[in-house]
């Protein structure tokens, strides 16, 4: 289960991206997460995915 708080979600996702996944698509596929929903939730707190850095910034 993903954290509901957007800042906790940000920390969780960025940690997973750093430690276990080489892309957001791989993370979403493996964890069965809807990519667009995740991106919208983090965009709501002004974070966007940077594919070159492989993290939300």
N, C-alpha and C positions, 0 to 999 in steps of 0.2 A: 504494500500500500504506500502510495506517495504522500509526502507531507502536504497538508492543506494550506498551511501558511506559505505565502509566496516567497518569503525570504528563506525559510527553511527548505522549501522546494528548490530554490536557486542553489543553495549550498549542497544539497543532496545530489542534484543533477550535475553540477560542476565537478563534484568529487568523483562521481561515477565516470564522467567523461575523462577526467584526468587519469584515473586509476585503471579503468577497465574497457573503455570504448574509444575507438578511433574516429567516430562520427556520431552525430545526433541520430541519424537514421538507424545506425546499428543499435544504439541504446534503446530507441523506441521499439524497434522490432523485437529485440531480445526481451524487453520488459513488458511488451504488449501495451505500449502507451501510444495514444493518438498524438502524433507529432504536432499537428496544428493546434490542438487544445493546449498542449504544453507551451508552445511558443506564445500563444495568446495570454496565458496566465502570467508568464514572465514579462511579456511586453507591457502588461498592465502596471508593472512596477518598474518600468523603464529599462528592462534588460533585453538585449537581442542576441541571437546566436551568431558568433563569429566562427565560421568554418575553418579559417586559417589558424586560429588559436584553439579551436575545438572547445569552446566554452561560451557561456553567456557573459556578456560584458555590459 
